[in-house]
């Protein structure tokens, strides 16, 4: 379910009062693949509900370059929101998820194993109120960049015929 960023803080306060253990993760989730699904299922296993912070189109361009995203933010939100692991999706436009994390105040913040506590600016916020940070190993060879490269290679091969 897509939640308005202005409502996420109140929703998470209600969830916390109800005793729910909130897990938060974030990313672009541009072209959904098995690596994403496995990552999100593992993230969900750390608590009772999973809130996904989804980068807006503008923030994806800022992080990934002008050719991205391939899919628009509302389409991406609909696709990831349909996964059984995801309870809530909230869009955010900043370069990092620090502002949205301060609103959600998750019990557990999950990121990919390519990060460390030292390279993750959001970790300090989560730790400041007693939350914890978990890292999930990425699935080798599964990435949106790899999917795009494969498509480009196939297009090049077709052009050569």
JOWOLIN-V253983 format. One line per field, one symbol per residue. psi: psi as a letter, one per 30 degrees, with the letter a starting at -180 (. if undefined). burial: + if it has 24 or more other ideal C-beta (glycine too) atoms within 12 Angstrom, else -. Layout:
BEGIN
psi = ???
burial = ???
END
This chain:
BEGIN
psi = kkkkfffeeeeeeeeefggkjkkkllaehdjkleeeeeeeeeefffaekkkjjkkleeeeeeeflffllekleeeeeeeeffkffkekkkkkflelgeeeefeehlekkkllffllefgjffeeeeffggllkkkkkljkfjleeeeeeeeeeeeeeeff.
burial = -++-+--++-++--+----++++++++++++++-++--++-+++-++-+++++++++-++--++---++++-+--++-+++-+-++++++++-+-++--+++++++++++++--+----++++-++----+-++++-+----++-----------------
END
